[in-house]
């Protein structure tokens, strides 16, 4: 069976029960599924940044790339392309993010997960900069315009990243209208400050309020013929895996205006890790004092779509999310002309980028100093939150040093996540006028 036929078969079979979410497909697991992640080891000497080291946690490395076995009645995919059902959790998610109070910098610095959030911001900064650099290098024209779509932009936490990236135009879309208004206010403030500064002008922007998994965003663009260079979806794509139609709509919005050679980048939870941790605990719930996960599906037969779990992250997230089976994620992407470039767990991406990003890591205060400076208090409260730091210092030949780290509780949360990168490929045309991608 060819790759195209294999994809079509997978989609046709999965579409049969997309809305009812009665799938019987299961995740195949490697022999390493039940290996417990080691304690965190994000270390750097405060005065000698080059000494950052990391011990990669044991995790699932040999992951299946083929689709899980399915037993479905056939049904045409096209009938399920549009997400028409109103019985989704989208409103729950939107209401949750709309109700999160906007806090100033001082308040955010008091958060239990301030270093975790800063570390995740560092991951996003490095990922965005990496692919904006590739895009700039590929453009033949000097200072050629760069257009970006920040899909599921939230309150605009990445607006400054886009400014530093030197883009020309930004589309911000999000389901949470209150969050989008806060994003607008942030941009307005940036524009006011930018007008007083010397340097290149701030990028132009447009805002779209709506569910990226239920509406065609291109129709809302100021210029529907616009070609994009980069689409970014940070910590959000997994919400669309409530159903096949929502996931397909999300992918179409990511890919439809992305020009060949453009990139779709993002971050999301690792489904394999979520299921593996639940199985290790022999329970449908796990977590610590930073995050908690409560699974609402059969962990031995997780459905391809609608595998709901409730995720709570201290003061930031408290709403239903959905498992993303990665082989299906890749197959759906192919349908819309997106070729997988790579997917890396956060600790792997850190390992790769730590030297290049060490100054930014310091500037963003992504790691917590241990032992803490005088008159400072550690954010971790569990007895074993810093055992790894104590052990590292004990073994270091330099003796009494100060290092940077994340608490064990924070690392257990951060290590759930993965980055992903897709590239849009050129297409030919079928006789019926539909695009054909050779992936």
C-alpha positions in Angstrom: 0.0 0.0 0.0 1.4 3.4 -0.9 1.8 6.2 1.6 -1.0 8.2 0.1 -3.4 5.2 0.2 -2.3 4.4 3.7 -3.1 8.0 4.8 -6.4 8.0 3.1 -7.3 4.6 4.7 -6.3 5.9 8.1 -8.4 9.0 7.7 -11.5 7.2 6.3 -11.5 4.7 9.1 -10.9 7.3 11.8 -13.6 9.5 10.5 -16.3 6.9 11.0 -16.8 7.6 14.7 -15.1 11.0 15.0 -17.9 12.7 16.8 -18.9 9.8 19.0 -15.3 9.2 20.0 -15.8 5.5 20.2 -12.4 4.4 18.8 -10.8 1.1 19.7 -7.4 2.0 18.4 -4.6 1.6 20.9 -1.1 3.0 21.4 1.7 0.7 20.6 4.5 1.1 23.2 8.2 0.4 23.2 9.8 -1.7 25.9 10.9 1.5 27.5 7.4 2.7 28.2 7.6 1.9 31.9 10.9 3.5 32.6 10.7 6.2 35.2 12.2 9.6 34.2 15.3 10.3 36.1 15.5 13.3 38.3 16.2 16.7 36.6 19.7 17.9 35.9 19.6 21.4 34.5 22.8 22.8 35.8 25.0 25.8 35.2 27.6 27.5 37.2 26.3 31.0 37.8 29.6 32.6 37.0 30.7 30.0 34.3 27.7 29.6 32.0 29.6 27.3 29.7 29.4 24.6 32.3 25.7 23.9 31.8 25.1 20.2 31.7 22.0 18.0 31.5 21.3 14.4 32.2 18.8 13.2 29.7 15.9 11.5 31.5 15.1 7.9 30.6 12.0 8.0 28.4 10.4 6.5 25.3 12.9 6.6 22.5 11.9 3.9 20.1 8.4 5.1 19.2 6.2 3.5 16.7 5.8 5.5 13.5 3.0 3.4 12.0 -0.6 3.9 12.7 -2.2 1.9 15.5 -4.5 -1.0 14.4 -8.0 0.2 13.6 -11.3 -1.5 13.1 -13.8 0.9 11.6 -16.6 1.1 9.1 -15.7 3.1 6.1 -17.1 6.6 5.7 -16.0 9.4 3.5 -13.6 11.9 5.1 -15.0 14.9 3.3 -18.3 14.7 5.3 -16.3 15.4 8.4 -13.9 18.1 7.2 -15.9 20.9 8.9 -16.3 20.8 12.6 -20.1 21.4 12.8 -21.0 19.9 16.2 -21.6 22.4 19.0 -21.0 19.7 21.7 -17.3 20.4 22.2 -15.2 21.5 25.1 -14.0 24.6 23.2 -16.2 26.9 25.2 -14.9 25.4 28.4 -11.3 26.1 27.3 -12.2 29.6 26.1 -13.9 30.5 29.4 -11.0 29.1 31.4 -8.4 31.3 29.7 -10.8 34.3 29.6 -11.1 34.1 33.4 -7.3 34.0 34.1 -6.4 37.3 35.7 -3.7 39.4 34.0 -0.9 39.8 36.5 2.0 42.1 36.4 5.7 41.1 36.4 6.0 41.4 40.2 3.1 39.0 40.8 4.4 36.5 38.2 7.8 36.5 39.9 6.1 35.3 43.1 4.6 32.3 41.3 5.6 28.8 42.4 6.3 28.0 38.7 8.1 31.2 37.8 11.2 29.3 36.6 9.2 26.7 34.8 7.3 29.4 32.9 10.6 31.2 32.1 12.2 28.0 30.9 9.3 27.3 28.6 9.5 30.9 27.3 13.2 30.2 26.6 12.2 27.1 24.6 9.8 29.1 22.6 12.2 31.9 22.1 14.9 29.6 20.8 12.5 27.7 18.5 11.1 30.9 17.0 14.5 32.4 16.5 15.9 29.2 14.9 13.2 29.1 12.2 13.0 32.8 11.6 16.7 32.7 11.0 16.3 29.9 8.4 13.5 31.8 6.7 15.6 35.0 6.4 18.6 33.0 5.1 16.4 31.4 2.4 15.0 34.7 1.1 17.0 36.0 -1.9 15.8 39.6 -1.4 17.5 41.6 1.4 15.0 42.7 4.1 12.2 40.7 2.3 8.9 40.9 4.2 8.3 38.1 6.7 4.6 37.3 7.6 3.7 35.2 10.6 0.5 33.7 12.0 0.6 33.3 15.8 -2.2 30.7 16.1 -3.8 30.4 19.5 -1.8 33.5 20.6 -3.4 33.9 24.0 -2.6 37.1 25.8 0.3 37.9 23.4 3.1 36.4 25.3 5.2 36.0 22.2 4.7 39.6 20.8 8.2 40.7 21.9 9.7 37.6 20.4 8.2 38.6 17.0 9.6 42.1 17.4 13.1 40.8 18.1 12.7 38.4 15.2 12.2 41.4 12.9 9.0 40.2 11.2 6.9 42.4 8.9 3.3 41.4 9.7 1.6 39.3 12.3 -1.8 37.6 12.5 -2.9 36.8 16.0 -5.8 34.4 16.4 -7.4 32.9 19.6 -10.6 31.4 20.8 -10.5 33.4 24.1 -11.8 36.9 23.3 -10.7 38.4 26.6 -7.2 37.1 26.1 -7.2 38.6 22.6 -8.2 42.0 24.0 -5.2 41.8 26.4 -3.0 40.9 23.4 -4.2 44.0 21.6 -3.4 46.1 24.7 0.1 44.6 24.8 0.7 45.4 21.2 -0.6 49.0 21.6 1.8 49.5 24.5 4.6 48.1 22.5 3.8 50.4 19.6 3.7 53.4 21.8 7.1 52.6 23.2 8.4 51.6 19.8 7.5 55.1 18.5 9.8 56.7 21.0 12.7 54.3 20.2 15.2 54.4 17.4 15.3 51.4 15.1 13.1 49.7 12.6 9.3 50.1 12.8 7.2 47.6 14.7 5.5 45.0 12.6 1.8 45.5 11.5 -0.8 43.3 13.1 -4.3 42.0 12.7 -6.5 40.0 15.2 -9.0 37.2 14.7 -11.3 36.1 17.5 -12.5 32.5 16.9 -11.9 28.8 17.3 -9.0 27.7 15.1 -10.5 24.2 15.1 -13.9 25.2 13.9 -13.6 28.1 11.4 -11.6 28.8 8.3 -9.3 31.6 9.4 -8.2 32.6 5.9 -11.7 34.1 5.2 -11.0 36.5 8.1 -7.6 37.6 6.9 -7.3 41.3 5.8 -5.8 39.8 2.6 -7.0 36.2 2.0 -4.4 35.8 -0.7 -1.6 36.5 1.8 1.3 34.0 1.8 2.8 33.3 5.2 6.4 32.3 6.1 5.8 30.9 9.5 2.9 29.6 11.6 3.4 29.1 15.3 1.1 27.2 17.7 2.4 27.1 21.2 0.9 24.8 23.9 -2.5 24.7 22.1 -2.8 22.2 19.1 -3.8 19.3 21.4 -7.1 21.0 22.1 -8.2 20.3 18.5 -7.8 16.5 19.0 -11.2 16.4 20.5 -12.4 15.1 17.1 -11.1 14.5 13.6 -12.9 17.4 12.1 -11.5 19.8 14.6 -7.9 18.5 14.1 -8.3 18.7 10.3 -9.6 22.3 10.5 -6.7 23.2 12.7 -4.2 21.8 10.3 -5.9 23.5 7.3 -5.6 26.8 9.1 -1.9 26.2 9.8 -1.1 25.1 6.3 -3.5 26.8 3.9 -1.6 30.1 3.5 1.8 28.8 4.4 4.1 29.1 1.3 6.3 26.3 0.2 9.4 26.3 2.3 7.6 27.9 5.2 7.5 26.3 8.6 4.8 25.3 11.1 6.3 25.1 14.6 4.8 24.5 18.0 4.8 22.8 21.4 2.4 20.3 23.0 2.2 17.5 25.5 3.7 14.1 24.6 1.0 11.5 24.5 3.3 8.7 25.0 4.7 10.2 28.2 1.2 10.9 29.6 0.0 7.3 29.0 3.3 5.8 30.3 3.1 7.8 33.5 -0.5 6.7 34.1 0.5 3.1 33.5 3.5 3.3 35.8 1.2 4.7 38.6 -1.4 2.0 37.8 -3.9 4.9 38.1 -5.8 7.4 35.9 -4.2 10.3 37.8 -0.7 11.4 38.6 1.2 14.6 39.3 2.8 16.6 42.1 2.4 19.9 43.9 3.0 21.8 40.5 0.8 19.9 38.1 -1.9 17.2 38.2 -3.3 15.0 35.4 -6.6 13.1 35.6 -7.3 10.8 32.6 -10.8 10.3 31.4 -10.3 7.4 28.9 -9.1 3.8 28.9 -5.3 4.0 29.1 -5.1 0.5 27.6 -7.2 1.5 24.5 -6.9 5.3 24.1 -9.1 6.6 21.3 -7.4 8.4 18.4 -9.6 11.5 19.0 -11.4 12.6 22.1 -8.9 11.1 24.6 -9.8 13.6 27.3 -7.7 14.3 30.3 -7.9 17.2 32.8 -4.7 19.1 33.2 -3.9 21.4 36.1 -0.8 23.5 36.1 -0.4 25.8 39.1 -2.2 29.1 38.4 -1.9 28.7 34.6 -4.0 25.8 33.3 -7.0 24.0 34.7 -9.1 22.6 31.8 -9.7 19.6 29.6 -7.1 18.6 27.1 -6.8 15.9 24.5 -4.2 13.3 23.7 -2.4 13.7 20.4 -1.3 10.3 18.9 1.8 11.4 17.1 1.7 9.1 14.1 -1.9 10.3 13.3 -0.7 13.9 13.9 2.0 13.4 11.2 -0.4 11.7 8.8 -3.0 14.5 9.1 -0.2 17.0 8.5 0.7 15.3 5.2 -2.8 15.7 3.9 -2.3 19.5 4.1 1.2 19.5 2.6 3.2 19.6 5.9 6.3 17.4 6.1 7.6 16.6 9.5 11.1 18.0 10.0 11.6 17.0 13.6 10.0 16.5 17.0 12.1 16.9 20.1 11.3 16.6 23.8 12.1 19.7 25.8 15.1 18.2 27.4 16.5 17.2 24.0 15.9 20.6 22.6 17.6 22.2 25.6 20.6 19.9 25.2 20.9 21.0 21.5 20.4 24.7 22.0 21.9 25.3 25.5 25.2 26.7 24.3 23.7 29.0 21.7 21.1 30.2 24.1 23.0 30.3 27.4 23.0 34.1 27.6 19.2 34.3 27.0 18.8 31.5 29.6 20.5 33.8 32.1 18.7 36.9 31.0 15.3 35.2 31.2 16.1 33.8 34.7 15.0 30.4 33.5 16.9 28.5 36.2 16.8 28.8 39.9 20.0 29.4 41.9 21.0 26.7 44.3 22.0 27.1 47.0 19.8 30.2 47.1 21.4 33.7 47.6 21.2 35.3 51.0 17.6 36.4 51.9 16.1 34.3 49.1 13.8 31.4 49.4 13.7 28.3 47.1 10.4 27.9 45.2 10.3 24.1 45.7 8.6 22.9 48.8 8.9 19.1 48.5 11.7 17.4 50.6 13.3 15.9 47.5 12.9 18.9 45.1 16.6 19.7 45.2 18.2 16.3 45.9 19.6 16.2 42.4 21.3 19.6 42.9 22.8 18.6 46.2 24.2 15.4 44.6 25.6 17.3 41.7 27.4 19.8 43.9 28.7 17.0 46.1 30.3 15.3 43.1 31.7 18.5 41.5 35.5 18.7 42.1 35.3 22.5 42.4 33.7 22.1 45.8 31.3 24.7 47.2 29.6 26.1 44.0 26.3 27.6 43.1 24.4 26.2 40.3 21.2 26.8 38.4 18.4 24.2 38.2 14.7 23.5 38.1 13.1 21.8 41.1 12.2 18.2 40.6 8.5 19.0 40.7 8.9 21.6 37.9 11.0 19.2 35.8 8.4 16.5 36.1 5.9 18.9 34.5 8.3 20.3 31.8 9.4 16.9 30.7 5.9 16.2 29.5 6.2 18.5 26.6 7.7 18.2 23.1 8.5 20.6 20.2 7.5 19.9 16.6 8.4 21.4 13.3 6.8 20.9 9.8 7.8 22.3 6.5 5.3 23.2 3.8 6.1 21.4 0.5 5.2 22.3 -3.1 2.2 20.6 -4.6 1.0 19.5 -8.0 -2.7 19.2 -8.9 -5.1 16.2 -9.2 -7.5 16.1 -12.1 -10.3 17.2 -9.8 -8.5 20.3 -8.8 -7.3 19.3 -5.4 -3.7 19.7 -4.4 -1.4 16.7 -4.4 1.7 16.6 -2.1 4.6 14.2 -2.7 5.5 13.5 1.0 
